[in-house]
């Protein structure tokens, strides 16, 4: 995923090497708070790619001609941006230039940043609450902190929540905490997403048999990424050239460690050269569609438009060829829970004879629960509805109801896109 966005960095030149070392310059760079300073090699080309652990930064020594008239705090339409919180005035010995442009690439090549990972004894993750305006990397050293990061939606999306929980169990083992207590703490963080429970149980079994905690957690995260890639391959076969696809909430790389569930078929179809268009519903009240899915599609260069949740039916009538969403829990009869607002899209799709697909790994299926009515739906604080950006927009005295998910009956589902293939609701029993 090739991305550019404002970045908060503290940069200073620490050393200039001799000419026989190709005039390399070392920059000391730190991401936000909580990440240790790193020594970075900057080769004195007009532009160079620097590897910062799992992040690529392209730094321009000279100002490209097309940027000379751009104000310092503007977001550059070409994809290069400067954060209004960033000061990048640098004095370099023997150089008369200023670094002003940076581009960070996230991807799926195994070297780029993921939504959740383990580094230097901490669980690292992108703080999704700060997107799309700032990239903030946070780190946690205990399973209690990881549980809080799941509860407060620092990390979101069922597979990413599962990976975070796996790393939480890893921390519990490394810190010599009681694993049963840690498992309960993590499972209590959010009640609806099945991947959370699946990951904790998976790690509990691995640790019980003596597996190395870090190796086991990394393997779990990689397993999720591999599943997403397969879902993309299967799901992309459903998408035709010039199709209009609608999605809801965020089921891309941010929600799934990397690559995506619902977004994976879209990304693969686009990579295969299919000309497609994506309708992205905003996803009130947390706006995951607007702030996260659109952000991912923008960086991929995939044509899309953000629409109000209530406009979904209008655009379906105008010409949507397919709806693809993710899922947080799929039960034995094919009913599934997903972000609030999914149910009505499925009903309208059925009315208009539009295929409705759900992309999710096998770990999202809860075959021990028979019916959707038995799924525990998380209720979140009413302030998420009544306030935006810390400002109350609802009348004082009015209360709000804020279920985080709704349940869509199986009769509205055309098929489930999984890593083992595309299954009809009547075929779920094949996974037993």
N, C-alpha and C positions, 0 to 999 in steps of 0.2 A: 504494500500500500504506500504509494508515494505521496508524502504529505508535506504541507508547510503551514506553520502557525506561529503565533507569538511565543517567544521563549524567554524565560527569566534566567539570565546567566550573569555571573560575576566573572569578568575576564581581565587578566593582567599578564603582561609579558614577564616571564620569570628568567629567561635565559636566551641569549643568542649564541649559536655555536659557530665554530670557525668555518672558513670558506670551504675547506676540504670536506666538510660535512654538508655541502650543497646549500649553505646559508639557511639551514633549517631553523625555525623558530619554535620554541616550546611555549604553549599557552597553558596557564592554569585555569581550569574551568570548573565551576560547581553548579549543579542543578539545584535550584531552590534551597531548601534547608536539608536536612536529613541525608543528603548524598555526599559522600566524601569527595574532596577535590581530586581531580585526575590529571596526570601529565599527558598532554596531547601533542602529537607531532604535526606541525604545520609546514608543509613544503612550500617553497617560495615560487609557486606557479601562480598565474593570474587567478586561478581558482583551484581548490584542492578538496578532496574528500578526506575527512578525518574520521577515524573510527573511535568512538567514545564508548567503549564497552559494547553495548548493543544498539547504539544510535549512530547514524551517519549525519554529519554536518558538512555542508558545502559552504566554505567561507570565501568571500570575494575580497582580494586585497585592494582592488581598484573598483571604483564605482562604475557599473555598466552605464553606457550612454543613455539608455532608455530610463534610467532611474535618477538621472541628475536633477530633474526638476520635481522629484517627488519629495514631499515633506517628510521629516524624520520620523514622525509617529504614524504615518499612514500605513494601511494595509495595502501591499502592492498587488495589483490585479493579476500579475504574472504568476502569483503563487509565493513570492518572496515577501515576507512580512517582518515588521519590526515591532516589538512590544513597547507600548508606551511606558512600561515599567522598567525597561532595559536601558542602561547607559553603555554605549559601545564606543567611547572616545578613547582610543588607545595610542600611546606613544611608542613607536618602535625604533630602536637604534638603527640608523642607516636606511630607514624607510620613511617616506612621507606619504603615508596612506592611512585611511581609517577603515576598519572593518564595519560595514553597516548591514550586510545582508546575510541571512542564514537560512538554510533549507534543511529540514530534518526529514529523513525518509523512514517510514515504518513499512515492514514487508513480511514476507513469508519465506525468506530464503534461509532461515535458521540463524542469521546474524543480526537481525533487526529487532527493534523493541517489540515486546509483547505486552498484553494488558496486565499480566501478572507473572512474576518470576521470582527466583531466589538468588540472592547475591550477598556475600560477606556476612552471613549469619542472619540476614533479614529477609522478610517477604517484601518485595518491591512491587508497586503497582502504579498505574496511571490513575490519578485522582479524577474520575470522570465528572465530578461535580464542577470542576474548573473549565472543562471543555465547553464550547469550542474556542474560547478566547485565550487560554493559557495552558501550556503543558506543565503539569506539576507532578513530580515523582515523589511518592511517599514511601517510607519504609517502616516495618513493624517487627519488633523483636519477640513478641509473646503471642500466644494463641488468643488471649483475651483481646488484644489490640486488633488482631485479624477479625475476630468475631464482630467487634465494633465497626470495623471498616465495611463489613457486609451489611450490618444493620443500618448504618447511616448512608449507605449507597455510594461510598467511595468507589467500590467496584460493583458492577451490576451485570446482569445476564446470567442465566443458569449455569452454563459451562464455566464462565470465569469465576462465579461464586464457588462452584465445585473445586476449581483449581486453587482458589484462595484457601478454602477449607482444608484441602490436602496439605498445603504448605503450613496451615495452622497446626495440623496434627504433627507435621514435621518439627515445628518449633516446640511443641509440647514435649516431644520425645527428646529433643536436644537439650531442653531446659529441665529435664527430669521431672516433669509434672505428671500427675495421675492422668493416664490416657482416657479412662472412662469419664472423668470429670471434664477433660478437655473436649471430648466428643459431644457431651451434653451441651456444653457452652456454645460450641460452634453450631450444632443443630438448632439451638434456640434462636440463632441470629435472625433467620427469616424462615417462616414455616411452609411456604408454598413450593419453592423450587426443589424438585426431586434430586437434581444433581448434587446439591449440598449434602443430602443424606447419603447418597450413593458414594460420594467422594470420601466422607468421613468413615463409612463402613469399609470401603476399599483400603484406606490407609490403616485402619485399625487391624485389619487382617494381615496386611503386609508387615506392620510393625510387630505383630504378635509372633510372626514366623521368623523374626530377626533381621528383616531387611534394613538396609541403611536408610535413615529417614529422608535425607536429601535426594538420594538416588530414586527412592520410591515416589516422592512427590514430583520430581522432575519427569519421571516416566509417566505419571498420571497426566500431567499437563501436556506432554507430547502426544499422548494417546488421544486427548481431546482434539488437538490440532489435526492429527491424522484423520480422525473421524470427519472433521469439518471439510477437509479436502475431498474426501470421498463423497460427501453430501453435495458438494459443488459439482462434482463430475456427474453424478446421477441427476441432480436437479436441472442442470443446464440443458439436458436433452429435452426438457419440457418447454423450454423457451425458444420461440421462433424469431427469426430476423424481423425487426421492426415491431416487436411486441411491446405493449405498454404493461408494466408490472406494478402492482401496488403492494406496499409493505407497511408494517405498523411497528412502533417502538424501535428498539435497536437490537438486531440479531446479527451484527457484523463482528469484526475482529475484536473490538473492545469488549463485547459481551461473551466472547468465546475463547479467550486467550489469544487466538489469532485466526484469521481467515473468515470465520462466520458460519452461521447456520442458514438462516433465510437469505442473507446477503451472498453466501458462497455461490449458489447457482447464478446469481446476477453477475457477480465478478467473473465467473468462468465463461458465461455467455458473452460478456463484453470482451474478454481476452481472446475469445475465439472469433472475434470480428463481427458479432451480431450487433446490429444497430437497434438499441433498445432505449426505452424511456421509463423512469421509475417515479411513481407518485409516492411521496413520503409523508404520511400523516404525522402531524406535530406531536401527538401522544401527550395530551394533558394528563395529570398536572405537572409531571416532571420534565416533559418536553424531550424525551429521549430520541424521538424521531427527528425533530428539528435540530437538536444540539449535537447528536451523536451520529445517527445514520446519514443525515445530509452531509455532515463533516467528512465521513468516510467516503461517500460517493463523490464529493467534490474533489478530494485528493486523488481518487482513481480516474477522474475525468469522465465519469459516467453521467450522461444527461439525466436530470431529475428536477423535480419541483416539490417544495414543501406545500402541503395543503392543510387547512384546518380539519380537525377530526370530523366535524359535522359535514364537511364537503365530500366525504368519501363516496356516498351514494350518487351525488351529482356527477362526479368524474367516472364512476363505474358505468353509468348510463351513456356517457359520451364516448366510451371506448377503452375500457381496461380489459386486457386479454387474460390476466391471471392475477391472483392474490397469493402472496407467500408470506407467512409469518413464522416466527419461532414459537416455542412453547416452554413453559416452566414445569409442567407436570402433565403426563398423558397416562390415563388409567386404562384398565383392562378392556372396557367396552368401546374405547376410542374417544371418549370425551376428553377434553384437554383444557388446562388453565393457561392463560397467557395474559399479557398486559391488558388492563382495563381498556375497553374499546374494540377488542378483537371480535367479540360475539356479534355485534351489529354488522361488522363487515362481512362476516360469514353468512349471516341471514340475507343481506342484500345480494351477495354474490350468488347465493342459491336462487333467489328470485330472478336474477338476471342471467342465469345459466353461465356464470363465470367460474372456471375451476378455482378451487380454494385449496392450497397446499400448506402443510405444516412441516417445517424442516427442524429436525431435532435428533440428537444421537440416542442410541439405545438407552443410555444412562438416564434419560429424561422420562422413560416409561416406568410407571409404577404399576406392575401387574398384580400387586397385592391389594390394590384398591379397585373396587368393581365399577363404581359409578362416579360421575363428575360431582354429584351432590355431596360426596364424601370428602372432597378436597377442601382443605382448610384454606380459606381466603384471608390473606393478610390485610388488616386495616391499618392505614398509616395516618399520621397526624393531620388534622383538618387544616392546619396552617399551609400545607402544600397546595391546597385549593384556594384558600382565602387570601394568600399573600404571594406576591411576586417580587423577587429581589429584595425581600425584607420589608416591603411596603404592602399594607393591607389594602386590597381592592374590593373586598366584600363589605357590606354594611356591618358596623359594629353591632353585635347582638344576634346576627344570623349565624347559624351553625352550618357545618359542611360535613358530608359523608365522603369518605375517601378509601374505597376498596382498591387495592393495588392491582388486583387481577379479576377477570371474569372467567366463566366456564362456557365453552362452546360445545354443544352436543355433537357426537360423531356423525350424525346424519348430514351435517353441513360440510364435512371434510371430504375432498376428492381423494387425497392420498397423503401419506406421511413420507417425507424424504429423509431417509436414514443412511447411515454408513453401510448398511447391508442391502440397500435397494429401496425402491419406492413401494410402500405397502398400503393397501386399502385398509380402512378401519376393521374390516372383517378378517384381516390377515395378521392382526397383532399377535394372535396366539402362537404364531410361528416362532416368536422370540423366546417362548418358554423353554 
